[in-house]
Amino acid sequence: MRIVFMGTPDIACSILNACYRSRNEIVGVVSQPDAQVGRGKKIRFSPVKEFALEKGLHLMQPEKVKNNTEFFEELKALNPDILVVCAYGRILPKEILELPKYGAVNVHASLLPKLRGASPIQSAILLGEEKTGITIMQMAEGLDSGDMILKEEIEIGRMNHEELYNALTEIGERLIQEALLLIDMGKATFEKQNEAEATYVTTISKADGKIDFTKEPVQIERQIRAFDPWPGAYASLNDVVFKFWKADISERTGRTGEILEANANGITVACGNGSIVVKELQVPGKKRVAVKDFLLGNKVNVGDLFV
């Protein structure tokens, strides 16, 4: 089939690569406009754009997709059989979804209809879901609301975001190739989502990493795993921002944010109805290290408060 791929970040690049390796033809790639980052406002290409340039694929970066006649005509001229979408970052209008022969399919990193929206991987950890997965779905006008084609689940366990992301990416690469083959052969089946079970998640920001020590220790431990490596779960001690990367849960109690113990076993910090035992951390300008190594050259005092 003739595929136009639409996506922007790393996970989308992996799915694009899977499509590229399949027996299908990538006739066009659509990614978000280049971003300006840092104080110097340097231009940064998306991973999907980088891949398209490397492979010599036809690249489009429209500022908008809705009511964009020029972009629509460019898509139409490519004569795609199907659109494959993964984390593109824009809602696609009906005219684009219905342009190809087989419409558009989306690779979504949750077990739909749960966790529709922009941050399904982080949110699965934050919310304490035992399982998550990948869903391949036929796109409709609503947010992640189309009929499901394939679905595969995975146990989350104690995985952090990076570990879960990598595991889901591998599943997504395999499932999109399988889905494209089924669609091409006319053997795909479509299952409607149960709207009564739908949940929604929003975009994660740096501010979401701020730890609230009034929360239960299990919630903070999930936050630490969900935001590893970005944006990082953080708190301040004596005006120094600490990022926490690994932690266990303890039943010890104390004042909110109080350091109850600091030794090679970890830094125990009181929170709501218990405490967390920080095992790995990072301070500005330094690498992330195990607490036992941090304490060799740094001192934290029992009784001090994280805020």
C-alpha positions as CSV (number, residue, x, y, z in Angstrom):
1,M,0.0,0.0,0.0
2,R,0.9,3.6,-0.5
3,I,1.4,5.1,3.0
4,V,1.5,8.7,4.2
5,F,2.9,8.7,7.8
6,M,2.1,11.4,10.3
7,G,4.0,11.7,13.6
8,T,6.6,13.8,15.5
9,P,8.5,12.3,18.6
10,D,10.7,9.3,19.1
11,I,8.0,6.7,19.4
12,A,6.5,7.9,16.1
13,C,9.9,7.6,14.5
14,S,10.1,3.9,15.6
15,I,6.6,3.3,14.1
16,L,7.6,5.0,10.9
17,N,10.7,2.8,10.7
18,A,8.5,-0.3,11.1
19,C,6.3,0.9,8.2
20,Y,9.5,1.7,6.2
21,R,10.7,-1.9,6.7
22,S,7.4,-3.4,5.7
23,R,6.4,-4.3,2.1
24,N,4.6,-1.0,1.8
25,E,5.7,2.2,0.2
26,I,6.1,5.5,2.2
27,V,5.0,8.2,-0.3
28,G,4.9,11.0,2.3
29,V,5.8,11.9,5.8
30,V,4.1,14.7,7.8
31,S,5.6,16.1,11.0
32,Q,5.2,19.1,13.2
33,P,7.0,22.4,12.3
34,D,10.5,22.7,13.6
35,A,10.8,23.7,17.3
36,Q,12.9,26.4,18.8
37,V,14.7,25.3,21.9
38,G,16.9,26.8,24.6
39,R,17.9,30.4,25.2
40,G,19.6,30.6,21.8
41,K,16.3,29.6,20.1
42,K,18.1,26.9,18.1
43,I,16.1,25.0,15.6
44,R,15.5,21.4,16.5
45,F,14.1,18.9,13.9
46,S,11.7,16.2,15.2
47,P,12.9,12.6,15.2
48,V,10.4,11.8,12.4
49,K,11.8,14.7,10.2
50,E,15.3,13.4,10.8
51,F,14.3,9.9,9.6
52,A,12.5,11.3,6.6
53,L,15.5,13.4,5.5
54,E,17.9,10.4,6.1
55,K,15.8,8.1,3.9
56,G,15.0,10.7,1.3
57,L,11.3,10.6,1.9
58,H,8.8,13.3,0.8
59,L,8.4,15.6,3.9
60,M,5.6,18.0,4.8
61,Q,5.5,20.3,7.8
62,P,2.2,22.3,7.6
63,E,1.6,25.0,10.3
64,K,-2.0,23.7,10.4
65,V,-3.9,20.8,8.9
66,K,-7.5,22.1,9.3
67,N,-8.8,24.4,6.5
68,N,-5.4,24.1,4.8
69,T,-6.3,23.7,1.1
70,E,-2.6,23.7,0.0
71,F,-1.7,20.8,2.4
72,F,-4.9,18.9,1.5
73,E,-4.1,19.1,-2.2
74,E,-0.5,18.0,-1.6
75,L,-1.8,15.0,0.3
76,K,-4.3,14.2,-2.4
77,A,-1.6,14.3,-5.1
78,L,0.3,11.6,-3.3
79,N,-2.6,9.3,-3.7
80,P,-2.2,7.4,-0.4
81,D,-4.0,4.1,0.2
82,I,-3.8,4.7,4.0
83,L,-2.6,7.2,6.6
84,V,-0.6,5.8,9.6
85,V,-0.6,8.2,12.5
86,C,1.4,8.1,15.8
87,A,1.7,11.0,18.2
88,Y,1.4,13.6,15.5
89,G,0.0,16.2,17.9
90,R,-2.9,17.6,15.9
91,I,-6.5,16.6,15.5
92,L,-7.1,15.6,11.9
93,P,-10.3,16.9,10.1
94,K,-12.8,14.5,8.5
95,E,-11.7,15.4,5.0
96,I,-8.1,14.1,5.6
97,L,-9.2,11.0,7.5
98,E,-11.5,10.0,4.6
99,L,-9.0,10.9,1.8
100,P,-7.2,7.5,1.5
101,K,-8.9,4.3,0.3
102,Y,-8.5,2.7,3.8
103,G,-8.7,5.9,5.8
104,A,-6.3,6.4,8.7
105,V,-5.0,4.2,11.5
106,N,-3.5,5.3,14.7
107,V,-1.0,3.7,17.0
108,H,-2.0,4.6,20.6
109,A,0.0,3.6,23.7
110,S,-2.8,2.4,25.9
111,L,-5.5,-0.2,26.1
112,L,-8.3,1.9,24.6
113,P,-10.8,3.2,25.6
114,K,-8.7,3.8,28.7
115,L,-6.2,6.7,28.7
116,R,-7.2,8.5,25.5
117,G,-5.1,11.7,25.0
118,A,-1.6,13.0,25.0
119,S,0.2,11.2,27.9
120,P,-1.0,7.6,28.1
121,I,2.4,6.0,29.1
122,Q,3.2,8.4,32.0
123,S,-0.5,8.3,33.1
124,A,-0.7,4.6,33.2
125,I,2.1,4.6,35.8
126,L,0.8,7.6,37.7
127,L,-2.7,6.1,38.0
128,G,-1.4,2.8,39.3
129,E,-2.7,0.8,36.3
130,E,-1.5,-2.8,36.5
131,K,-1.5,-3.2,32.7
132,T,-1.3,-1.1,29.7
133,G,-0.5,-1.8,26.0
134,I,-0.8,-0.7,22.4
135,T,-4.0,-0.3,20.4
136,I,-4.1,0.0,16.7
137,M,-7.3,1.8,15.8
138,Q,-9.2,3.2,12.8
139,M,-9.2,6.9,13.3
140,A,-12.5,8.9,13.7
141,E,-13.1,12.5,14.3
142,G,-13.2,12.1,18.1
143,L,-10.1,11.9,20.3
144,D,-8.8,8.3,20.1
145,S,-12.3,7.1,19.7
146,G,-12.2,5.0,16.5
147,D,-12.8,1.2,16.1
148,M,-10.0,-1.0,17.4
149,I,-8.1,-3.3,15.0
150,L,-5.4,-4.9,17.2
151,K,-4.6,-4.7,20.9
152,E,-1.8,-6.1,23.0
153,E,-1.3,-5.7,26.8
154,I,1.8,-5.6,29.0
155,E,2.3,-5.8,32.8
156,I,3.7,-2.5,34.1
157,G,5.1,-3.8,37.4
158,R,7.8,-1.4,38.7
159,M,8.9,-0.1,35.2
160,N,9.7,3.6,34.9
161,H,8.5,5.6,31.9
162,E,11.6,4.9,29.8
163,E,11.4,1.2,30.4
164,L,7.7,1.1,29.6
165,Y,8.1,3.3,26.6
166,N,10.7,1.0,25.1
167,A,8.6,-2.1,25.7
168,L,5.5,-0.5,24.2
169,T,7.5,0.8,21.2
170,E,8.6,-2.8,20.4
171,I,5.0,-3.9,20.6
172,G,3.8,-1.0,18.4
173,E,6.4,-1.7,15.7
174,R,5.2,-5.3,15.4
175,L,1.4,-4.5,15.6
176,I,1.5,-1.8,13.0
177,Q,3.1,-4.2,10.5
178,E,0.5,-6.9,11.3
179,A,-2.4,-4.4,11.0
180,L,-1.2,-3.1,7.7
181,L,-1.0,-6.7,6.4
182,L,-4.5,-7.5,7.6
183,I,-5.9,-4.3,6.0
184,D,-4.2,-5.0,2.7
185,M,-5.5,-8.5,2.6
186,G,-9.0,-7.5,3.6
187,K,-8.9,-9.5,6.8
188,A,-8.9,-6.8,9.4
189,T,-11.7,-6.8,12.0
190,F,-13.0,-3.7,13.7
191,E,-14.2,-3.6,17.3
192,K,-16.1,-0.6,18.7
193,Q,-14.9,1.1,21.9
194,N,-17.1,1.1,25.0
195,E,-17.6,4.8,25.5
196,A,-18.7,4.1,29.1
197,E,-15.2,3.0,30.0
198,A,-13.4,5.9,28.3
199,T,-10.9,7.9,30.3
200,Y,-8.8,10.9,29.2
201,V,-5.3,12.2,30.1
202,T,-3.7,15.5,29.3
203,T,-0.2,16.8,28.4
204,I,2.5,16.5,31.0
205,S,4.4,19.6,31.9
206,K,7.6,20.3,33.9
207,A,5.5,21.7,36.7
208,D,3.9,18.2,37.1
209,G,7.2,16.9,38.4
210,K,7.0,19.0,41.6
211,I,6.5,16.5,44.5
212,D,3.7,17.2,47.0
213,F,4.7,15.4,50.2
214,T,1.2,15.5,51.6
215,K,0.4,12.7,49.1
216,E,0.6,9.0,49.9
217,P,4.0,7.4,49.4
218,V,2.6,5.1,46.8
219,Q,1.5,8.1,44.7
220,I,5.0,9.8,45.0
221,E,6.8,6.6,44.1
222,R,4.6,6.3,40.9
223,Q,5.3,9.9,40.1
224,I,9.1,9.3,40.3
225,R,8.8,6.3,37.9
226,A,6.3,8.0,35.6
227,F,8.5,11.1,35.1
228,D,11.8,9.3,34.5
229,P,13.5,10.7,32.5
230,W,11.3,13.7,31.8
231,P,10.4,16.0,33.4
232,G,11.8,14.4,36.5
233,A,10.1,14.3,40.0
234,Y,11.7,17.0,42.1
235,A,11.8,18.8,45.4
236,S,13.9,21.5,47.1
237,L,16.2,21.2,50.1
238,N,17.9,24.3,51.4
239,D,17.2,26.0,48.0
240,V,18.8,23.2,46.1
241,V,16.6,21.3,43.6
242,F,16.8,17.5,44.0
243,K,15.5,15.2,41.4
244,F,14.5,11.8,42.7
245,W,14.9,8.9,40.3
246,K,14.3,5.8,42.3
247,A,12.5,5.2,45.6
248,D,10.9,2.6,47.8
249,I,8.0,2.9,50.2
250,S,8.2,2.9,54.0
251,E,5.6,3.0,56.8
252,R,7.7,5.5,58.9
253,T,5.9,8.8,59.6
254,G,7.0,12.3,60.4
255,R,6.4,15.9,59.4
256,T,5.6,16.4,55.7
257,G,8.8,16.5,53.8
258,E,11.0,15.8,56.8
259,I,14.2,13.8,56.4
260,L,13.9,10.9,58.9
261,E,17.1,9.1,58.0
262,A,20.0,9.4,55.6
263,N,22.5,6.6,55.1
264,A,23.7,4.2,52.5
265,N,20.3,2.5,52.4
266,G,18.7,5.7,51.2
267,I,17.2,9.1,52.3
268,T,13.9,8.5,54.1
269,V,11.5,11.4,53.6
270,A,8.1,11.6,55.4
271,C,4.9,12.1,53.3
272,G,1.2,11.4,53.8
273,N,0.7,8.3,56.0
274,G,4.2,7.0,55.5
275,S,7.4,7.9,53.7
276,I,9.6,7.2,50.7
277,V,13.1,5.9,50.8
278,V,15.0,7.7,48.0
279,K,17.6,5.4,46.4
280,E,18.8,7.4,43.4
281,L,18.9,11.2,43.0
282,Q,20.5,14.1,41.1
283,V,21.4,17.7,41.9
284,P,22.0,20.5,39.4
285,G,25.1,20.2,37.3
286,K,25.8,16.6,38.5
287,K,24.9,13.1,37.1
288,R,22.2,11.0,38.7
289,V,23.8,8.7,41.4
290,A,22.9,6.2,44.0
291,V,22.2,7.8,47.4
292,K,25.1,5.9,49.0
293,D,27.5,7.5,46.5
294,F,26.0,10.9,46.9
295,L,26.4,10.8,50.7
296,L,30.2,10.1,50.3
297,G,30.7,13.8,49.3
298,N,27.6,15.5,50.5
299,K,25.7,15.8,53.8
300,V,22.0,16.0,54.4
301,N,20.7,16.5,57.9
302,V,18.0,14.5,59.7
303,G,15.1,16.9,60.5
304,D,15.6,19.1,57.5
305,L,12.6,19.5,55.2
306,F,12.1,19.0,51.5
307,V,9.6,21.4,50.0
